[in-house]
Amino acid sequence: MKYTIAIDLGGTVVKIGLLYNGGIIDCIRLESERSMGLKSNLPRIKKAVEVILSRKNIGLEQISGIGLAFPGLVDPTNNRVISTNEKYDDACSFDLEKWAKENWDIPFHMDNDARLAVIGEWYQGAARGKNNVVMMTIGTGIGTGVVIDGKVLYGQHFQAGSLGGHFVLDYKGRSCSCGNKGCAEALASSFFLPVIIRQHPDLSDSFKEMAGQITFKEIFQMATDGDDDALLLRNECMDVWSAAIITYIHAYDPEVLILGGGVMNSAEVIIPYIKEKVYRLAWCPSEKVPIVPAELSENAALLGLEYRLTHQ
């Protein structure tokens, strides 16, 4: 009986899970300290792993491997971070495989978090049985993972399929943290939400005063309650997500498009709105691409890591 340890290093929350046979046995959530860098987070992660193993009375001989989902460009062949984007910016200079070996001496694997999320959904979620899949995760940032003809998309430099948040939707638009202008992430993500609100020409001054505190969850609730500012902002963000999805459909020609991430707590609003927009505007002469919510919620990357660790 072999377990796996999976770490999802999110922009807002770090999740450390103990998994077995497609199920999460135990999980610890830590508040992200991404601005402090990766190195400062590792002692907290190590302690969480040890706590889980202790309270489940599991020894290292029962662990088949440990994996990490990272919010940036990753070389999974050599288990290293290639590039970051204002999240854990010291990661490129840190040897995570060595860290895992020194602490547990078990096999280690890492990959981009959105790519692992689509693997999780493909393995046992909303994309089971599909050969062509796109998943868009909307949270702190915007990420994508892609499966084409039954293979996870990587490309020459391990960035194919994972940069959907940096597809340009408005080349004259807001500067993104990646250095480009008008990226989907710069136009409609939690990371940029304060500046989106402050710079919006049509939002009221009283609404702009909340820019540093308000979240998408609150915006969706306020819009439901009839707040005009929240309704305007909500719909504009959904328009951005719809435009990005149309681009993904044109680029990758999937059987299904999956939406995940924290914002999908409002799926009952988001899915119908995006379907109407995408089905009306996307060039899909053969058939409409189903747009569905993720089945594994915030656990998709953890389960993707388990699949990778047990099927290598």
Backbone bond lengths (Angstrom), bond angles and torsions (degrees), N, CA, C in turn:
res aa  C-N    CA-C-N  psi(-1)  N-CA   C-N-CA  omega(-1)  CA-C   N-CA-C  phi
1 M - - - 1.464 - - 1.520 108.71 -
2 K 1.334 117.05 111.23 1.452 121.85 -176.44 1.531 110.96 -115.91
3 Y 1.327 114.70 132.99 1.451 121.95 177.23 1.527 109.12 -102.46
4 T 1.333 116.61 167.62 1.450 121.75 170.48 1.522 109.18 -128.63
5 I 1.325 115.16 153.35 1.459 121.71 174.82 1.520 107.39 -110.88
6 A 1.322 116.50 128.06 1.463 121.14 -178.99 1.522 109.56 -124.97
7 I 1.333 116.05 134.98 1.460 123.23 -179.42 1.522 108.59 -121.61
8 D 1.324 116.34 121.54 1.462 121.35 177.50 1.525 107.44 -108.14
9 L 1.332 115.48 104.92 1.461 121.46 -174.30 1.528 108.99 -88.04
10 G 1.318 115.95 79.47 1.454 120.88 -176.62 1.511 113.57 -78.38
11 G 1.326 115.03 167.74 1.454 120.28 179.27 1.517 113.07 -74.04
12 T 1.335 116.89 -23.70 1.464 121.19 -179.92 1.515 112.05 -113.82
13 V 1.336 116.67 -41.11 1.459 122.57 -177.47 1.523 109.65 -131.09
14 V 1.334 116.42 140.07 1.457 122.66 172.20 1.521 107.18 -102.85
15 K 1.329 116.65 125.51 1.463 121.14 179.33 1.520 109.50 -111.49
16 I 1.317 116.34 131.24 1.459 122.37 176.83 1.514 107.50 -119.53
17 G 1.336 117.05 117.14 1.450 120.15 -174.06 1.517 113.23 -122.67
18 L 1.321 115.41 149.62 1.459 123.45 170.26 1.522 106.39 -106.49
19 L 1.333 117.14 122.28 1.459 120.91 -173.31 1.518 111.49 -122.94
20 Y 1.335 114.07 151.44 1.456 120.14 175.03 1.517 109.25 -151.06
21 N 1.329 116.19 124.38 1.456 122.47 172.38 1.530 112.70 51.83
22 G 1.339 116.19 46.58 1.450 120.67 176.12 1.510 115.11 80.35
23 G 1.304 117.61 10.95 1.458 121.14 178.96 1.515 111.83 -127.65
24 I 1.327 116.51 150.30 1.462 121.54 178.28 1.524 107.94 -95.14
25 I 1.312 115.77 114.05 1.463 122.12 -176.89 1.517 111.06 -79.98
26 D 1.328 116.41 -39.48 1.460 121.86 -179.40 1.516 108.01 -155.10
27 C 1.334 116.87 153.83 1.460 120.56 -178.67 1.525 109.84 -153.46
28 I 1.328 115.54 138.29 1.461 122.20 174.25 1.522 108.12 -119.01
29 R 1.309 115.83 133.71 1.465 122.09 177.81 1.527 109.27 -109.53
30 L 1.333 115.55 131.36 1.463 121.97 177.75 1.522 109.19 -121.08
31 E 1.308 116.36 144.45 1.457 119.20 173.90 1.521 109.24 -67.47
32 S 1.320 115.56 132.17 1.460 119.85 -179.51 1.526 111.18 -67.26
33 E 1.327 114.89 142.01 1.465 121.17 171.51 1.521 107.77 -122.88
34 R 1.348 114.93 54.10 1.459 119.60 -172.34 1.516 113.06 -62.04
35 S 1.343 117.21 -31.48 1.459 119.41 -178.74 1.521 111.84 -68.79
36 M 1.340 116.60 -19.78 1.463 121.13 178.44 1.526 111.93 -84.95
37 G 1.321 116.50 -6.07 1.453 120.23 179.01 1.519 112.87 93.18
38 L 1.316 114.79 169.77 1.460 121.14 -178.78 1.523 112.31 -69.46
39 K 1.317 116.39 -44.87 1.463 120.44 -172.02 1.530 112.18 -57.91
40 S 1.330 117.09 -38.20 1.458 119.97 -178.28 1.525 112.16 -71.25
41 N 1.332 116.90 -20.33 1.458 120.89 179.28 1.528 112.97 -85.24
42 L 1.320 117.51 -22.39 1.465 120.12 -173.08 1.532 114.18 -63.24
43 P 1.346 120.75 -40.36 1.474 118.63 176.69 1.525 112.60 -61.11
44 R 1.325 118.23 -36.85 1.464 121.83 177.96 1.526 110.70 -66.63
45 I 1.335 115.79 -39.83 1.461 120.04 178.65 1.523 110.54 -67.10
46 K 1.326 116.81 -43.87 1.464 120.64 178.32 1.527 110.61 -58.28
47 K 1.317 117.06 -44.73 1.458 120.64 -179.99 1.520 110.91 -62.52
48 A 1.333 117.01 -41.32 1.468 120.94 179.56 1.528 110.97 -62.31
49 V 1.332 117.00 -42.01 1.467 120.63 177.02 1.524 109.98 -59.61
50 E 1.329 116.10 -46.05 1.461 120.09 -178.36 1.526 111.75 -65.46
51 V 1.332 116.71 -36.49 1.469 120.42 177.52 1.523 110.49 -63.16
52 I 1.330 116.61 -45.29 1.466 120.50 -179.49 1.527 110.96 -62.37
53 L 1.326 116.84 -46.96 1.456 120.05 -179.13 1.525 111.11 -62.91
54 S 1.326 115.96 -37.82 1.458 120.40 -179.48 1.524 111.96 -68.01
55 R 1.327 116.91 -46.56 1.460 118.03 -175.62 1.526 112.76 -75.58
56 K 1.349 117.36 -14.95 1.460 120.55 173.55 1.530 111.42 -101.31
57 N 1.332 116.21 0.28 1.464 122.42 178.02 1.531 111.56 54.60
58 I 1.330 114.37 51.31 1.459 121.19 -177.55 1.527 109.37 -116.93
59 G 1.327 116.33 130.85 1.457 121.68 178.11 1.511 111.93 -93.34
60 L 1.333 116.77 162.79 1.463 120.80 -177.81 1.523 112.69 -62.07
61 E 1.341 117.00 -26.71 1.459 119.73 178.49 1.536 112.18 -65.39
62 Q 1.326 116.24 -14.33 1.469 121.00 178.59 1.531 112.49 -96.44
63 I 1.339 116.67 1.31 1.467 121.05 -178.16 1.527 109.68 -104.07
64 S 1.343 116.60 125.13 1.468 120.52 -178.88 1.519 112.47 -84.05
65 G 1.338 117.37 -22.88 1.456 119.57 -179.62 1.512 112.01 176.34
66 I 1.319 114.94 169.21 1.463 121.97 178.24 1.526 108.12 -129.36
67 G 1.324 116.64 137.75 1.453 120.21 -177.64 1.508 112.18 -132.07
68 L 1.339 116.03 159.17 1.454 121.31 -178.49 1.522 110.33 -137.88
69 A 1.321 115.91 130.18 1.462 123.14 174.29 1.519 107.94 -98.56
70 F 1.345 116.41 124.87 1.466 120.82 -173.57 1.526 110.72 -119.33
71 P 1.352 117.90 137.81 1.466 121.43 -178.97 1.523 113.47 -85.12
72 G 1.311 116.19 63.00 1.458 121.68 179.74 1.515 109.04 -170.94
73 L 1.322 117.85 -173.10 1.455 121.21 178.91 1.519 109.98 -77.83
74 V 1.321 115.69 129.91 1.467 121.78 -173.72 1.520 110.14 -129.50
75 D 1.327 116.49 139.12 1.454 123.17 169.74 1.525 107.04 -96.16
76 P 1.333 119.30 98.87 1.465 120.20 -175.70 1.524 113.27 -74.95
77 T 1.326 116.75 -15.24 1.461 119.76 177.92 1.526 110.74 -70.54
78 N 1.334 115.45 -41.60 1.464 120.41 -179.43 1.529 112.75 -106.57
79 N 1.331 116.63 7.00 1.467 122.25 177.47 1.525 112.18 51.67
80 R 1.324 115.51 57.07 1.459 119.26 177.32 1.523 110.58 -141.97
81 V 1.328 115.25 152.49 1.454 121.29 176.83 1.526 108.36 -83.76
82 I 1.324 116.44 127.08 1.460 121.59 -178.90 1.521 111.11 -86.57
83 S 1.339 116.14 -44.34 1.455 120.16 -175.49 1.519 109.72 -156.48
84 T 1.339 115.92 146.20 1.459 121.89 177.86 1.527 109.27 -119.92
85 N 1.325 115.28 173.01 1.458 119.74 -177.12 1.526 108.58 -144.05
86 E 1.344 115.13 71.75 1.461 123.46 -179.39 1.525 112.23 62.35
87 K 1.325 116.26 28.65 1.462 122.11 173.09 1.525 107.12 -137.57
88 Y 1.333 117.46 114.13 1.467 122.88 178.85 1.532 110.11 54.82
89 D 1.310 115.84 56.91 1.466 120.69 -170.07 1.527 115.16 -69.87
90 D 1.334 118.10 -8.72 1.468 119.61 175.62 1.519 112.30 -88.78
91 A 1.322 118.33 0.76 1.458 122.01 -171.61 1.519 113.60 -65.32
92 C 1.327 117.76 -31.12 1.466 120.04 -177.46 1.531 112.65 -63.32
93 S 1.305 116.86 -26.26 1.464 120.74 -177.50 1.525 112.58 -97.59
94 F 1.333 117.03 6.48 1.469 119.52 -175.46 1.521 110.45 -111.27
95 D 1.337 116.16 135.95 1.464 122.41 -179.64 1.530 109.03 -92.28
96 L 1.324 116.29 93.83 1.458 120.74 -177.07 1.521 112.26 -71.68
97 E 1.323 117.08 -32.65 1.467 119.45 177.69 1.530 110.32 -63.65
98 K 1.333 116.65 -40.58 1.467 121.12 176.79 1.523 110.30 -64.74
99 W 1.329 117.22 -41.55 1.473 121.69 177.78 1.527 110.78 -58.39
100 A 1.325 116.75 -44.78 1.466 120.58 179.88 1.524 111.13 -66.33
101 K 1.325 116.65 -40.42 1.463 120.09 -179.33 1.518 110.97 -66.09
102 E 1.334 117.29 -42.78 1.462 120.50 -179.07 1.524 112.29 -65.16
103 N 1.335 116.54 -31.24 1.464 119.88 -176.85 1.521 113.88 -91.01
104 W 1.344 117.08 -35.14 1.467 118.37 -174.35 1.526 114.10 -133.32
105 D 1.326 118.09 -19.07 1.467 123.19 179.10 1.533 111.84 52.61
106 I 1.329 115.08 49.84 1.452 121.52 176.03 1.536 107.97 -131.18
107 P 1.344 118.51 161.54 1.474 120.26 -178.85 1.529 111.92 -55.32
108 F 1.343 114.99 143.06 1.463 121.87 -176.61 1.523 109.57 -127.08
109 H 1.324 115.94 142.85 1.466 121.19 176.25 1.517 109.04 -145.32
110 M 1.332 116.45 142.91 1.463 120.36 175.94 1.519 110.01 -140.86
111 D 1.353 115.07 157.03 1.457 120.58 178.80 1.524 107.69 -161.14
112 N 1.317 116.07 173.98 1.454 122.64 175.12 1.526 109.90 -62.77
113 D 1.329 117.18 140.71 1.463 120.62 -173.59 1.529 113.34 -65.95
114 A 1.326 118.25 -42.06 1.460 120.17 -179.78 1.520 111.40 -68.75
115 R 1.314 117.36 -35.32 1.460 120.55 176.55 1.529 110.49 -64.28
116 L 1.323 116.33 -41.26 1.460 119.84 177.65 1.526 111.28 -67.54
117 A 1.332 116.52 -32.08 1.462 119.71 177.69 1.526 110.84 -64.54
118 V 1.334 117.67 -42.33 1.465 118.78 178.98 1.523 110.41 -68.60
119 I 1.324 118.01 -32.09 1.469 120.47 175.39 1.527 109.64 -63.65
120 G 1.335 116.49 -42.80 1.456 120.01 178.02 1.519 111.83 -60.32
121 E 1.331 117.45 -46.77 1.464 121.13 -179.94 1.530 111.62 -67.61
122 W 1.309 116.50 -32.77 1.470 122.19 177.71 1.528 110.44 -71.33
123 Y 1.298 116.02 -37.38 1.465 123.85 -177.59 1.525 111.08 -71.60
124 Q 1.337 117.90 -46.28 1.460 118.82 -175.55 1.531 113.65 -153.76
125 G 1.334 116.36 28.36 1.455 119.06 -179.54 1.513 112.86 -126.64
126 A 1.333 115.87 -136.05 1.465 121.71 -172.47 1.527 113.53 -72.05
127 A 1.328 118.38 -10.26 1.474 120.77 -178.24 1.528 112.47 -112.20
128 R 1.321 117.67 16.35 1.467 119.74 177.68 1.530 110.82 -56.20
129 G 1.345 115.19 131.73 1.452 120.00 177.27 1.517 115.32 81.76
130 K 1.343 117.45 0.33 1.467 121.18 179.87 1.533 110.20 -97.32
131 N 1.326 115.70 151.02 1.463 121.03 178.55 1.518 113.55 -108.13
132 N 1.342 117.18 -14.10 1.468 121.38 -178.77 1.523 108.55 -134.95
133 V 1.323 115.06 110.35 1.464 120.97 -168.58 1.528 110.28 -138.12
134 V 1.329 116.27 139.15 1.463 121.61 167.50 1.525 107.38 -124.05
135 M 1.327 116.04 133.58 1.460 120.66 173.34 1.522 108.81 -120.98
136 M 1.311 115.73 132.89 1.467 122.77 176.87 1.522 107.58 -114.38
137 T 1.314 117.16 124.28 1.455 121.33 177.07 1.528 108.59 -109.23
138 I 1.325 115.46 126.93 1.457 121.93 -177.30 1.518 108.21 -116.23
139 G 1.324 116.20 111.66 1.455 120.76 -179.23 1.512 109.42 -152.75
140 T 1.322 116.33 -126.26 1.462 120.01 175.51 1.528 109.36 -55.00
141 G 1.318 115.33 -44.87 1.460 121.60 172.17 1.512 109.14 -122.63
142 I 1.325 116.63 -164.06 1.461 122.31 174.35 1.519 107.44 -124.83
143 G 1.327 116.34 123.67 1.458 120.78 -179.67 1.508 110.82 -127.45
144 T 1.329 115.96 161.63 1.457 121.05 176.91 1.518 110.34 -138.27
145 G 1.316 114.01 154.12 1.451 122.30 171.29 1.514 107.65 -136.22
146 V 1.341 116.86 145.90 1.464 120.76 -172.39 1.524 110.74 -135.63
147 V 1.316 115.65 136.06 1.466 123.47 170.20 1.524 106.95 -117.74
148 I 1.332 116.88 126.47 1.465 122.01 178.45 1.522 108.95 -126.28
149 D 1.332 115.89 127.41 1.466 122.63 179.24 1.526 111.78 51.16
150 G 1.335 115.46 41.27 1.453 120.81 175.52 1.515 115.45 77.88
151 K 1.343 117.54 12.43 1.467 120.97 179.03 1.524 110.17 -129.37
152 V 1.325 115.82 137.95 1.463 120.56 176.71 1.520 108.28 -68.55
153 L 1.335 115.93 133.67 1.458 121.33 -175.61 1.530 110.78 -81.77
154 Y 1.335 116.94 127.61 1.462 122.49 178.85 1.528 112.91 -123.61
155 G 1.333 117.54 -47.27 1.451 120.11 -178.90 1.513 113.31 82.70
156 Q 1.326 115.38 178.97 1.455 122.12 -176.22 1.525 112.80 -64.28
157 H 1.350 117.18 -35.41 1.458 121.25 -174.39 1.531 111.97 -119.59
158 F 1.329 116.38 24.31 1.475 123.58 175.32 1.529 113.39 63.16
159 Q 1.329 117.93 23.70 1.459 119.02 -179.07 1.525 112.91 -118.26
160 A 1.336 117.24 -3.72 1.459 119.63 178.97 1.525 110.69 -63.00
161 G 1.312 115.80 132.66 1.457 121.18 176.70 1.506 115.67 83.17
162 S 1.325 118.46 -15.59 1.466 120.21 -173.62 1.529 113.60 -102.25
163 L 1.329 117.85 -0.63 1.464 120.48 -175.37 1.524 113.16 -109.86
164 G 1.329 116.53 31.27 1.455 119.63 -179.60 1.512 114.01 -62.39
165 G 1.317 116.98 -25.53 1.459 120.48 176.66 1.511 112.97 -71.67
166 H 1.336 116.21 -12.53 1.457 120.92 -177.86 1.526 111.82 -117.51
167 F 1.329 115.62 20.92 1.462 119.26 164.85 1.531 106.99 -72.01
168 V 1.312 116.39 133.32 1.467 121.22 -175.64 1.529 109.97 -81.49
169 L 1.320 115.98 123.09 1.463 121.78 178.13 1.523 111.96 -106.87
170 D 1.330 116.78 -17.63 1.469 121.23 179.71 1.526 107.78 -151.04
171 Y 1.327 116.06 97.84 1.469 119.05 -172.45 1.529 112.91 -68.03
172 K 1.329 117.73 -10.56 1.463 121.21 174.32 1.527 111.02 -103.97
173 G 1.309 117.07 10.45 1.456 121.50 -171.69 1.512 114.99 -83.87
174 R 1.314 114.69 -164.68 1.470 123.25 -175.10 1.528 110.75 -61.33
175 S 1.313 116.41 142.26 1.467 121.15 175.22 1.525 109.53 -66.78
176 C 1.317 115.51 134.87 1.460 121.81 179.32 1.525 109.61 -98.11
177 S 1.320 115.79 160.45 1.467 119.44 178.95 1.522 112.14 -67.81
178 C 1.361 117.34 -14.36 1.462 120.14 178.25 1.525 111.40 -81.02
179 G 1.343 117.31 -11.31 1.454 121.41 -179.60 1.512 113.86 105.77
180 N 1.333 116.30 -11.77 1.463 120.18 179.35 1.527 110.07 -89.42
181 K 1.310 116.39 -177.11 1.466 121.87 177.22 1.519 109.80 -123.94
182 G 1.333 115.85 138.87 1.454 120.65 173.34 1.503 116.55 73.67
183 C 1.337 117.77 23.14 1.465 120.52 175.96 1.530 109.90 -66.04
184 A 1.326 116.10 152.83 1.463 120.67 177.52 1.526 110.77 -54.29
185 E 1.319 117.22 -41.73 1.466 121.38 -178.75 1.523 111.41 -63.88
186 A 1.324 117.52 -37.55 1.463 120.67 179.88 1.523 112.18 -71.41
187 L 1.325 116.40 -21.76 1.460 120.67 -176.25 1.517 113.73 -94.86
188 A 1.372 117.41 -22.28 1.467 117.96 -173.53 1.523 112.53 -162.55
189 S 1.327 117.47 63.73 1.466 121.16 174.55 1.519 109.44 -137.56
190 S 1.320 116.31 161.93 1.466 120.56 -179.95 1.521 111.93 -61.44
191 F 1.331 116.38 -36.09 1.458 120.95 -178.90 1.527 111.05 -58.68
192 F 1.333 116.07 -38.39 1.464 121.25 -177.10 1.526 113.08 -97.55
193 L 1.318 117.83 -1.17 1.457 119.81 -172.71 1.532 113.76 -55.18
194 P 1.341 120.73 -44.53 1.469 119.32 178.99 1.526 113.50 -57.60
195 V 1.335 117.01 -44.01 1.468 119.44 -178.71 1.525 110.92 -73.85
196 I 1.338 117.17 -31.88 1.469 120.47 175.66 1.525 109.41 -59.50
197 I 1.323 116.17 -44.76 1.470 120.69 -178.84 1.526 110.83 -68.08
198 R 1.321 116.61 -47.34 1.476 120.05 -176.34 1.519 112.23 -63.47
199 Q 1.324 117.64 -34.11 1.463 121.10 -175.44 1.525 113.35 -91.06
200 H 1.314 116.99 -5.90 1.470 119.10 -175.08 1.529 109.88 -71.68
201 P 1.328 118.18 125.13 1.470 120.58 -175.18 1.535 114.28 -73.36
202 D 1.334 117.64 -17.09 1.462 120.03 -172.53 1.523 114.43 -109.38
203 L 1.322 117.44 2.77 1.462 120.10 178.44 1.523 109.92 -89.57
204 S 1.314 116.14 148.48 1.462 120.81 -178.19 1.521 111.44 -70.64
205 D 1.319 116.09 156.85 1.465 120.79 178.49 1.525 111.08 -62.47
206 S 1.326 117.05 -37.78 1.468 120.02 -179.81 1.523 111.10 -64.95
207 F 1.331 117.51 -36.00 1.465 120.55 177.19 1.527 110.31 -70.27
208 K 1.326 116.58 -39.93 1.464 120.22 179.72 1.521 112.21 -63.00
209 E 1.315 117.38 -27.19 1.460 120.78 178.02 1.530 112.08 -64.54
210 M 1.328 117.24 -20.15 1.464 121.69 179.67 1.522 112.71 -91.61
211 A 1.325 117.71 4.32 1.467 122.25 -169.82 1.525 113.70 -55.23
212 G 1.302 117.76 -36.39 1.463 120.13 -176.62 1.503 114.34 -80.59
213 Q 1.335 117.94 -11.25 1.456 120.57 -174.23 1.529 113.84 -116.25
214 I 1.308 118.46 -29.20 1.458 121.62 -170.63 1.526 111.60 -75.58
215 T 1.334 116.22 144.22 1.461 122.66 -179.38 1.534 109.74 -117.10
216 F 1.334 115.76 169.99 1.458 119.15 176.71 1.529 111.00 -61.27
217 K 1.310 117.29 -37.12 1.465 120.13 178.45 1.521 110.73 -57.28
218 E 1.322 116.03 -45.04 1.463 120.54 -179.90 1.526 111.56 -70.76
219 I 1.328 116.71 -36.10 1.465 120.08 178.72 1.526 110.41 -63.23
220 F 1.321 116.81 -44.41 1.464 120.30 179.56 1.527 110.96 -64.58
221 Q 1.334 117.02 -38.86 1.461 119.58 178.86 1.525 111.10 -67.63
222 M 1.335 116.56 -43.59 1.467 120.46 178.66 1.523 111.62 -63.06
223 A 1.336 116.11 -37.56 1.464 119.85 178.07 1.526 110.41 -65.00
224 T 1.317 116.28 -41.13 1.467 120.83 177.11 1.523 111.11 -62.00
225 D 1.329 115.03 -34.54 1.466 120.31 -179.24 1.530 112.47 -80.72
226 G 1.337 117.36 -3.28 1.455 120.34 174.13 1.517 116.30 100.89
227 D 1.346 118.29 11.41 1.456 120.48 178.19 1.527 109.77 -72.31
228 D 1.325 117.73 122.16 1.465 122.35 -174.77 1.526 112.56 -64.74
229 D 1.338 117.08 -40.40 1.462 120.25 179.82 1.528 110.72 -63.95
230 A 1.313 115.26 -47.39 1.468 120.06 -179.17 1.523 110.93 -63.29
231 L 1.318 117.03 -39.41 1.461 121.27 179.87 1.525 110.88 -63.66
232 L 1.334 116.82 -44.29 1.458 121.15 177.80 1.523 111.00 -60.37
233 L 1.328 116.59 -48.79 1.460 121.04 -177.61 1.522 111.37 -66.06
234 R 1.329 116.34 -44.02 1.466 120.75 178.78 1.518 111.30 -56.06
235 N 1.333 116.14 -49.84 1.462 120.04 -176.31 1.522 112.43 -67.71
236 E 1.330 116.81 -35.98 1.464 118.84 177.60 1.528 110.90 -65.47
237 C 1.324 117.70 -39.01 1.465 120.51 177.63 1.524 110.62 -65.86
238 M 1.317 116.79 -41.01 1.467 119.32 177.84 1.522 111.17 -66.45
239 D 1.322 117.49 -30.63 1.464 120.79 174.42 1.530 110.86 -65.24
240 V 1.338 116.24 -40.14 1.470 120.45 177.01 1.525 110.00 -63.55
241 W 1.324 117.25 -47.61 1.469 120.39 179.39 1.528 111.06 -61.10
242 S 1.320 116.60 -38.62 1.466 120.53 178.14 1.532 111.14 -63.82
243 A 1.335 116.56 -43.64 1.467 120.38 179.02 1.530 110.90 -62.29
244 A 1.320 116.05 -40.58 1.466 119.70 177.94 1.527 110.49 -63.76
245 I 1.323 117.09 -42.97 1.460 121.18 -179.05 1.518 111.01 -63.75
246 I 1.320 117.15 -40.55 1.472 120.10 176.06 1.528 109.97 -58.51
247 T 1.323 116.65 -42.02 1.468 120.63 178.26 1.519 111.26 -63.72
248 Y 1.343 118.02 -42.19 1.463 120.98 178.41 1.530 110.93 -62.89
249 I 1.326 116.17 -41.34 1.467 119.64 179.70 1.524 110.51 -63.72
250 H 1.324 116.49 -42.98 1.460 120.03 178.67 1.538 111.06 -65.85
251 A 1.315 117.26 -35.63 1.463 121.06 -176.29 1.523 113.15 -78.71
252 Y 1.343 117.32 -40.48 1.463 120.49 -168.62 1.526 114.96 -112.60
253 D 1.332 118.84 -15.77 1.464 122.70 177.77 1.541 112.18 52.08
254 P 1.334 117.70 59.71 1.474 120.08 -176.21 1.530 113.28 -81.78
255 E 1.342 114.96 161.16 1.464 121.77 170.24 1.525 110.83 -77.28
256 V 1.321 115.56 -30.46 1.453 121.05 -177.77 1.517 108.63 -150.24
257 L 1.312 116.24 145.24 1.457 121.76 173.78 1.525 108.21 -117.55
258 I 1.331 115.69 125.11 1.459 122.07 -175.23 1.519 109.30 -107.47
259 L 1.311 116.41 135.10 1.465 122.07 176.27 1.516 109.54 -109.23
260 G 1.326 116.09 126.95 1.458 121.25 179.31 1.519 111.03 -136.92
261 G 1.324 116.37 -174.58 1.457 121.99 -179.05 1.514 111.51 102.07
262 G 1.322 115.43 168.61 1.455 121.45 -174.95 1.511 114.98 -58.82
263 V 1.336 117.46 -31.85 1.467 120.44 -177.44 1.528 111.52 -64.86
264 M 1.346 116.86 -18.66 1.458 119.76 -176.98 1.524 113.40 -75.72
265 N 1.320 117.00 5.94 1.460 119.36 166.53 1.528 110.09 -62.92
266 S 1.323 116.07 -18.04 1.467 122.02 176.70 1.528 110.95 -107.61
267 A 1.322 116.55 34.81 1.466 121.58 -176.37 1.518 112.75 -58.94
268 E 1.335 117.25 -31.26 1.465 119.85 -177.64 1.527 112.09 -65.18
269 V 1.346 116.52 -21.12 1.465 121.61 174.90 1.525 110.23 -95.40
270 I 1.315 116.25 -43.96 1.465 121.68 -171.34 1.528 112.69 -68.58
271 I 1.312 117.37 -47.94 1.462 120.12 -174.46 1.536 112.28 -60.66
272 P 1.340 120.30 -51.12 1.487 118.72 179.01 1.522 113.29 -61.48
273 Y 1.340 117.13 -39.67 1.469 120.86 -179.01 1.529 110.08 -63.03
274 I 1.332 116.03 -48.69 1.463 119.99 -177.41 1.529 111.02 -68.04
275 K 1.316 117.52 -39.60 1.467 119.82 178.07 1.527 110.82 -57.82
276 E 1.323 116.59 -47.62 1.460 119.60 -179.13 1.526 111.00 -58.60
277 K 1.318 115.98 -44.97 1.464 120.99 -176.90 1.537 111.32 -68.18
278 V 1.322 115.48 -47.85 1.461 120.27 -176.31 1.525 110.94 -68.67
279 Y 1.311 117.23 -44.20 1.461 119.93 -178.37 1.522 111.85 -64.43
280 R 1.319 116.41 -27.50 1.456 120.86 179.12 1.526 112.09 -80.33
281 L 1.332 117.71 -32.24 1.464 120.70 -169.58 1.527 115.70 -110.30
282 A 1.323 118.19 -24.44 1.470 119.63 -177.99 1.527 110.47 -72.92
283 W 1.316 115.94 142.89 1.462 121.43 178.26 1.525 108.05 -85.99
284 C 1.327 116.12 94.44 1.459 122.16 -177.47 1.527 108.86 -133.03
285 P 1.332 118.42 75.66 1.463 121.04 -174.85 1.529 114.43 -67.50
286 S 1.340 117.56 -23.32 1.463 120.03 -177.03 1.531 111.48 -81.09
287 E 1.318 116.92 -51.88 1.459 121.88 179.03 1.525 109.25 -168.00
288 K 1.326 116.56 157.25 1.455 121.23 176.93 1.529 109.75 -72.23
289 V 1.323 115.88 142.84 1.463 120.83 177.82 1.525 108.92 -85.32
290 P 1.333 118.65 120.85 1.470 119.86 177.18 1.528 111.32 -58.22
291 I 1.318 116.46 135.14 1.465 122.69 177.06 1.517 106.64 -116.41
292 V 1.331 116.24 114.96 1.462 120.56 -170.53 1.530 110.19 -131.72
293 P 1.337 117.73 153.08 1.464 120.02 175.41 1.528 110.95 -75.61
294 A 1.319 116.25 151.63 1.463 121.15 175.71 1.527 109.82 -60.47
295 E 1.318 116.51 142.87 1.460 120.81 178.17 1.521 111.62 -88.19
296 L 1.335 116.58 -26.34 1.468 120.24 -173.93 1.520 112.96 -94.35
297 S 1.318 116.46 0.11 1.459 121.83 176.78 1.524 109.88 54.02
298 E 1.346 116.74 -134.23 1.465 121.24 -176.09 1.525 112.81 -76.90
299 N 1.319 118.28 -1.28 1.465 121.19 -177.07 1.525 113.29 -95.55
300 A 1.329 118.46 0.34 1.459 120.80 -173.70 1.532 112.63 -58.84
301 A 1.331 118.19 -44.35 1.469 120.56 -178.07 1.526 111.36 -67.17
302 L 1.335 116.78 -36.83 1.469 119.92 177.17 1.526 110.48 -60.88
303 L 1.337 116.60 -44.87 1.457 120.70 -179.24 1.526 111.01 -72.28
304 G 1.334 117.37 -30.29 1.455 120.20 173.19 1.516 111.93 -63.85
305 L 1.314 115.77 -38.86 1.466 119.88 176.77 1.527 111.29 -65.01
306 E 1.323 116.92 -41.45 1.460 118.53 178.00 1.524 111.01 -59.93
307 Y 1.339 115.38 -42.76 1.466 119.10 178.73 1.518 111.05 -60.38
308 R 1.327 116.99 -45.83 1.466 120.72 -179.55 1.546 111.14 -62.70
309 L 1.317 116.34 -41.83 1.466 120.08 -177.60 1.516 112.82 -69.82
310 T 1.327 116.84 -26.78 1.461 119.84 -176.75 1.523 113.44 -102.31
311 H 1.340 117.79 -2.97 1.464 120.66 -178.47 1.522 112.38 -126.37
312 Q 1.323 117.77 21.17 1.464 119.89 178.26 1.521 109.93 -86.41
